[in-house]
Amino acid sequence: MTSTAPATSQVSQEDFAEILAATREFVRTRVIPRENEIMEADAIPADLRAAAAELGLFGFAIPQDHGGLGLDLMQDVELAMELGYTSLALRSMFGTNNGIAGQVLVGYGTAAQQAAWLERIASGEVVASFALTEPGAGSNPAGLRTRAVRDGDDWVISGSKRFITNAPTAGLFIVFARTREAAGSDPGIAVFLVPAGLPGLHVGPHDRKMGQEGSWTADVTLDSVRVGADALVGGSEQVGYQAAMSSLARGRVHIAAVAVGAARRALDESVAYAATATQGGTPIGDFQLVQAHLADMQTGVLAGEALVRECARKYQTGEDQRISPSVAKLFCTEMAGQVADKAIQVHGGTGYMREVPVERIYRDVRLLRLYEGTSEIQRLIIGGGLIRNEKRRLKPQ
């Protein structure tokens, strides 16, 4: 199966409103009070993981016939804005199941591959990791060096992956590997299903990062890992690059929505602080320059909300699945960084202290401009896409 058509929502707006409300309550009443615990332990508590699974969050974007909730991207971004309101490690725990890893199976897996894995992914029994990034191939996979070589009916995969989200807990790796040299429009990349625990598959210790404590990434090394022919996603070597680009494009809209949620939290924290903290007996929110910071933050958040909803709509209808996702990710992740910076400024020295929410948000959102395509890559996609579209328009028929 090699379909790029976006899935239609299987959830009515009434039912979705209940899902959104339950998620919001979970985030606000159960996760937010434990953000510092997550940060200090660098882990999501087991009871919160179980509660997230019970809510269906490990499979919110997986079709219902495979055990998921079946949300479309327009509903996905509404959920993502709620999830972005707290520690981004929570969303990261099940983000790859619903996003860049799970969507490869949803969009491109064979019926047998989907039956074998999607229900387990949707329930949270299996965590899926998207193993694309390498030391020499990040936002642009053209430099991919991991190789997969045929050996009889099997494939033997060798190479190294870096910064792989959820690798330490993954039960399944979606591994991109070069099976042939690039030629013309064929990048030579295929994608394989590699279960954890196979001989030759090694996961390094989880990385120590600037932020997003509780979200684990690690290096993954494949040393002559042998998989059967049924591990080739879609049963075709031609699927890999298209699957990567499609999953990343969808994921960029989702990450944009996460950024909006984080920015909204930073704004809310700043407004509450400005209304109560005093300087010389006067609430700092009465000072016009503080109000100016809050005004800029509110403007960015509202613009981000509107943009991510419009880009999700364009992706869902098929109107634009390439430029709009990059526009949403570029604007919203850059905006979140600016809002987080202003939040620290509004809080003054207090905002620089650990265990103050805006300090964590400042560190958490910095990563959003890097993964699933850096801001620089988004600019190239947007600018190059606009020029190509215009050239096509001008080309004589």
C-alpha positions as CSV (number, residue, x, y, z in Angstrom):
1,M,0.0,0.0,0.0
2,T,1.5,3.3,-1.0
3,S,-1.2,5.9,-0.4
4,T,-0.4,9.5,0.5
5,A,-4.1,10.6,0.9
6,P,-4.7,11.9,4.4
7,A,-7.0,9.7,6.5
8,T,-10.5,11.1,7.1
9,S,-11.5,11.5,10.7
10,Q,-13.4,8.6,12.2
11,V,-14.4,10.7,15.2
12,S,-17.4,13.0,15.3
13,Q,-17.0,16.5,16.5
14,E,-19.1,15.7,19.6
15,D,-16.9,12.7,20.5
16,F,-13.8,14.7,19.7
17,A,-14.9,17.5,22.1
18,E,-15.0,14.8,24.9
19,I,-11.6,13.5,23.9
20,L,-10.2,17.0,24.0
21,A,-11.8,17.9,27.3
22,A,-10.5,14.7,28.9
23,T,-7.0,15.3,27.6
24,R,-7.1,18.9,28.8
25,E,-8.2,17.8,32.3
26,F,-5.4,15.1,32.4
27,V,-2.8,17.7,31.4
28,R,-4.0,20.4,33.8
29,T,-4.8,18.4,36.9
30,R,-2.5,15.4,36.7
31,V,0.6,16.3,34.7
32,I,1.2,20.0,35.4
33,P,1.5,19.4,39.2
34,R,4.2,16.8,38.5
35,E,6.3,18.7,35.9
36,N,9.2,19.3,38.3
37,E,9.1,15.6,39.3
38,I,9.4,14.7,35.6
39,M,12.3,17.2,35.2
40,E,14.2,16.0,38.2
41,A,13.8,12.3,37.5
42,D,14.3,12.7,33.7
43,A,11.4,10.2,33.3
44,I,7.6,10.1,33.0
45,P,6.1,8.4,36.0
46,A,4.6,5.0,35.3
47,D,1.1,6.0,36.5
48,L,1.0,8.9,34.1
49,R,2.1,6.6,31.2
50,A,-0.7,4.2,32.1
51,A,-3.2,7.0,32.3
52,A,-2.1,8.3,28.9
53,A,-2.5,4.8,27.4
54,E,-6.0,4.5,29.0
55,L,-7.0,7.8,27.3
56,G,-5.9,6.4,24.0
57,L,-3.1,8.9,23.5
58,F,-0.6,6.3,22.2
59,G,-2.9,5.8,19.2
60,F,-4.8,9.0,18.7
61,A,-3.8,9.3,15.1
62,I,-4.0,5.5,14.4
63,P,-7.1,4.4,12.5
64,Q,-9.9,2.8,14.6
65,D,-9.8,-0.5,12.7
66,H,-6.2,-0.8,14.1
67,G,-7.2,0.1,17.7
68,G,-6.5,3.8,17.6
69,L,-8.8,6.8,18.0
70,G,-8.7,7.7,14.4
71,L,-8.2,11.5,14.6
72,D,-7.5,13.4,11.4
73,L,-4.8,16.1,11.3
74,M,-7.3,19.0,12.0
75,Q,-8.2,17.2,15.2
76,D,-4.7,16.2,15.9
77,V,-3.5,19.8,16.1
78,E,-6.2,20.7,18.6
79,L,-5.0,17.8,20.8
80,A,-1.4,18.8,20.3
81,M,-2.0,22.3,21.5
82,E,-3.3,20.9,24.7
83,L,-0.4,18.5,25.1
84,G,2.1,21.3,24.4
85,Y,0.8,23.1,27.5
86,T,2.8,20.9,29.8
87,S,6.2,19.2,29.8
88,L,7.0,18.3,26.2
89,A,8.3,14.9,27.4
90,L,4.7,13.7,27.9
91,R,3.8,14.2,24.3
92,S,7.1,12.8,23.2
93,M,6.4,9.5,25.0
94,F,3.7,8.7,22.4
95,G,4.5,11.2,19.7
96,T,6.4,8.8,17.5
97,N,3.7,6.1,17.7
98,N,1.2,8.6,16.3
99,G,3.5,10.6,14.1
100,I,6.6,10.0,12.1
101,A,7.0,6.3,13.0
102,G,3.3,5.2,13.1
103,Q,2.3,7.1,10.0
104,V,4.9,5.2,7.9
105,L,2.9,2.0,8.7
106,V,-0.5,3.7,8.4
107,G,0.3,5.2,5.0
108,Y,2.7,2.7,3.4
109,G,2.6,-0.7,5.3
110,T,1.2,-3.8,3.8
111,A,-2.0,-5.3,5.3
112,A,0.1,-7.9,7.1
113,Q,2.6,-5.3,8.5
114,Q,-0.3,-3.2,9.7
115,A,-2.0,-6.1,11.3
116,A,1.2,-7.2,13.1
117,W,2.1,-3.8,14.6
118,L,-0.5,-1.1,14.5
119,E,-2.9,-2.3,17.3
120,R,0.1,-2.9,19.6
121,I,1.4,0.6,18.8
122,A,-2.0,2.2,19.4
123,S,-2.4,0.6,22.8
124,G,1.1,1.6,23.9
125,E,2.2,-2.1,24.2
126,V,4.8,-1.2,21.6
127,V,6.7,2.1,21.3
128,A,7.8,2.7,17.7
129,S,10.9,4.8,16.9
130,F,11.7,6.6,13.6
131,A,15.3,5.8,12.8
132,L,16.3,8.2,10.0
133,T,18.8,10.8,11.4
134,E,22.5,9.9,11.2
135,P,25.7,11.7,12.1
136,G,25.9,12.9,8.5
137,A,22.3,13.0,7.5
138,G,19.8,15.0,9.6
139,S,17.2,17.3,8.1
140,N,18.2,16.3,4.6
141,P,18.3,12.5,4.3
142,A,20.3,12.7,1.0
143,G,23.5,11.9,2.9
144,L,22.0,8.6,4.4
145,R,24.8,6.0,4.8
146,T,23.0,3.1,6.5
147,R,23.0,0.3,4.0
148,A,20.6,-2.7,3.5
149,V,21.9,-5.5,1.3
150,R,20.0,-8.5,0.1
151,D,21.2,-11.9,1.3
152,G,18.9,-14.5,-0.3
153,D,15.4,-13.7,0.8
154,D,16.7,-11.6,3.8
155,W,18.0,-8.1,4.2
156,V,21.2,-7.3,6.2
157,I,21.3,-3.8,7.6
158,S,24.4,-1.9,8.9
159,G,24.8,1.6,10.0
160,S,24.4,4.2,12.8
161,K,21.5,6.4,13.7
162,R,21.6,9.4,16.1
163,F,19.2,11.3,18.3
164,I,16.5,8.6,17.9
165,T,13.5,9.6,20.0
166,N,12.2,6.8,22.3
167,A,15.0,4.4,21.2
168,P,15.7,3.2,24.8
169,T,12.1,2.1,25.2
170,A,11.2,1.1,21.6
171,G,9.9,-2.2,20.6
172,L,10.0,-1.4,16.9
173,F,12.4,0.7,14.9
174,I,11.3,2.2,11.5
175,V,14.8,2.1,9.9
176,F,15.6,4.0,6.7
177,A,18.5,2.5,4.7
178,R,20.1,2.9,1.3
179,T,19.5,-0.2,-0.8
180,R,20.9,1.2,-4.1
181,E,22.8,4.3,-5.3
182,A,20.8,7.4,-5.9
183,A,20.0,7.9,-9.6
184,G,18.0,10.8,-11.0
185,S,14.8,11.2,-9.1
186,D,15.3,7.9,-7.2
187,P,17.1,8.6,-3.9
188,G,17.8,4.9,-3.4
189,I,16.3,4.8,0.1
190,A,14.0,2.0,1.5
191,V,12.5,1.6,4.9
192,F,12.4,-1.5,7.1
193,L,10.6,-2.8,10.3
194,V,13.3,-3.8,12.8
195,P,12.0,-5.3,16.1
196,A,14.0,-4.5,19.2
197,G,16.2,-7.3,20.5
198,L,17.5,-8.6,17.1
199,P,21.1,-9.7,17.1
200,G,23.4,-6.8,16.0
201,L,20.9,-4.0,17.1
202,H,22.4,-1.9,19.8
203,V,20.8,1.1,21.6
204,G,23.2,3.4,23.4
205,P,22.5,5.2,26.8
206,H,19.9,7.9,26.6
207,D,21.3,11.4,25.8
208,R,21.7,14.2,28.3
209,K,20.0,17.1,26.7
210,M,19.5,20.8,27.3
211,G,15.8,20.4,28.0
212,Q,12.8,18.0,27.5
213,E,13.9,15.9,30.5
214,G,11.9,12.7,30.4
215,S,12.0,12.5,26.7
216,W,14.7,9.9,25.9
217,T,16.8,9.9,22.7
218,A,19.8,7.7,22.0
219,D,22.1,6.4,19.3
220,V,21.2,3.2,17.5
221,T,23.8,1.0,15.9
222,L,22.9,-1.7,13.4
223,D,25.7,-4.3,12.9
224,S,24.7,-6.7,10.2
225,V,21.1,-6.9,11.5
226,R,19.2,-9.5,9.6
227,V,15.5,-9.1,8.8
228,G,13.2,-11.1,6.5
229,A,11.7,-10.0,3.2
230,D,8.5,-9.1,5.1
231,A,10.3,-6.3,6.9
232,L,10.5,-4.2,3.8
233,V,7.7,-1.6,4.3
234,G,5.2,-1.7,1.5
235,G,7.0,-4.7,0.0
236,S,8.9,-2.2,-2.2
237,E,12.3,-0.5,-2.1
238,Q,10.7,2.5,-3.7
239,V,8.6,3.4,-0.7
240,G,11.3,4.7,1.7
241,Y,12.0,8.3,0.7
242,Q,8.3,9.0,0.0
243,A,7.3,7.6,3.3
244,A,9.9,9.7,5.2
245,M,8.9,12.9,3.5
246,S,5.2,12.3,3.9
247,S,5.5,11.4,7.6
248,L,7.8,14.4,8.2
249,A,5.4,16.8,6.5
250,R,2.5,15.7,8.6
251,G,4.6,15.7,11.7
252,R,5.7,19.3,11.0
253,V,2.1,20.5,11.4
254,H,1.8,18.6,14.6
255,I,5.0,20.0,16.0
256,A,3.8,23.5,15.1
257,A,0.7,22.9,17.2
258,V,2.8,21.7,20.1
259,A,4.8,24.9,19.9
260,V,1.7,26.9,20.1
261,G,0.6,25.1,23.2
262,A,3.9,25.7,24.9
263,A,3.8,29.4,23.9
264,R,0.3,29.7,25.3
265,R,1.5,28.2,28.6
266,A,4.5,30.7,28.7
267,L,2.1,33.5,28.1
268,D,-0.4,32.4,30.8
269,E,2.4,32.0,33.3
270,S,3.6,35.5,32.4
271,V,0.2,37.2,32.7
272,A,-0.4,35.6,36.1
273,Y,3.1,36.6,37.3
274,A,2.7,40.2,36.0
275,A,-0.6,40.6,37.7
276,T,0.7,39.6,41.1
277,A,4.4,40.3,41.4
278,T,5.2,43.8,42.5
279,Q,8.0,46.3,42.1
280,G,7.9,49.3,44.5
281,G,4.5,48.2,45.6
282,T,3.1,48.3,42.1
283,P,2.1,45.1,40.1
284,I,4.6,44.9,37.3
285,G,1.7,44.3,34.9
286,D,0.8,47.9,35.4
287,F,4.1,49.0,33.7
288,Q,3.6,49.7,30.0
289,L,6.8,48.0,28.9
290,V,5.7,44.8,30.6
291,Q,2.3,45.1,28.9
292,A,4.2,45.5,25.6
293,H,5.9,42.2,26.1
294,L,2.6,40.5,26.9
295,A,1.0,42.1,23.8
296,D,3.7,40.7,21.6
297,M,3.4,37.3,23.1
298,Q,-0.4,37.2,22.7
299,T,-0.1,38.3,19.1
300,G,2.3,35.5,18.4
301,V,0.2,32.9,20.1
302,L,-3.0,33.9,18.3
303,A,-1.3,34.1,14.9
304,G,0.2,30.6,15.5
305,E,-3.1,29.1,16.5
306,A,-4.8,30.5,13.3
307,L,-1.9,29.4,11.1
308,V,-1.6,25.9,12.4
309,R,-5.3,25.3,12.0
310,E,-5.2,26.6,8.4
311,C,-2.2,24.5,7.5
312,A,-3.8,21.4,9.0
313,R,-6.9,22.1,6.9
314,K,-4.8,22.4,3.7
315,Y,-2.9,19.2,4.5
316,Q,-6.1,17.4,5.3
317,T,-7.9,18.4,2.1
318,G,-4.8,17.7,0.0
319,E,-4.6,21.3,-1.1
320,D,-1.0,21.7,0.2
321,Q,1.0,19.0,1.8
322,R,4.4,20.4,1.3
323,I,4.8,24.1,1.7
324,S,2.1,24.7,4.3
325,P,3.6,22.2,6.8
326,S,6.9,23.9,6.6
327,V,5.3,27.4,7.0
328,A,3.5,26.2,10.1
329,K,6.6,24.6,11.7
330,L,8.9,27.6,10.8
331,F,6.6,30.3,12.1
332,C,5.2,28.5,15.2
333,T,8.5,27.1,16.5
334,E,10.3,30.4,16.0
335,M,7.4,32.2,17.6
336,A,7.5,29.8,20.6
337,G,11.2,30.6,21.1
338,Q,10.5,34.3,21.1
339,V,7.5,34.0,23.5
340,A,9.6,31.9,25.9
341,D,12.3,34.5,25.8
342,K,9.9,37.3,26.6
343,A,8.4,35.2,29.4
344,I,11.8,35.0,31.1
345,Q,12.1,38.8,30.7
346,V,8.7,39.4,32.3
347,H,9.6,37.1,35.2
348,G,13.0,38.8,35.6
349,G,15.5,36.9,37.8
350,T,12.7,34.6,39.0
351,G,12.4,33.3,35.4
352,Y,16.0,32.1,35.4
353,M,15.4,29.8,38.4
354,R,14.9,26.1,38.1
355,E,11.5,24.8,39.0
356,V,9.9,27.9,37.6
357,P,7.7,26.8,34.6
358,V,9.0,29.4,32.1
359,E,12.6,28.4,32.7
360,R,11.8,24.8,31.7
361,I,9.7,26.0,28.7
362,Y,12.6,28.2,27.5
363,R,14.8,25.1,27.3
364,D,12.1,22.7,26.1
365,V,11.0,24.8,23.1
366,R,14.6,25.3,21.8
367,L,14.6,21.8,20.3
368,L,11.4,22.4,18.3
369,R,13.4,24.5,15.8
370,L,15.8,21.6,15.2
371,Y,14.0,18.3,14.9
372,E,11.8,17.1,12.1
373,G,13.6,19.6,9.9
374,T,15.5,22.7,11.1
375,S,14.2,26.2,10.5
376,E,16.8,26.5,7.7
377,I,15.5,23.4,5.9
378,Q,11.9,24.8,6.2
379,R,13.0,28.0,4.6
380,L,14.5,26.1,1.7
381,I,11.4,23.9,1.3
382,I,9.1,27.0,1.3
383,G,11.2,29.2,-1.0
384,G,12.1,26.4,-3.4
385,G,8.5,25.2,-3.5
386,L,7.2,28.7,-4.4
387,I,9.7,29.0,-7.3
388,R,9.0,25.5,-8.6
389,N,5.2,26.2,-8.5
390,E,5.7,29.4,-10.4
391,K,7.9,27.8,-13.0
392,R,5.3,25.1,-13.6
393,R,2.6,27.8,-14.0
394,L,4.7,29.6,-16.6
395,K,5.7,26.5,-18.5
396,P,4.1,26.4,-22.0
397,Q,1.3,23.8,-22.2
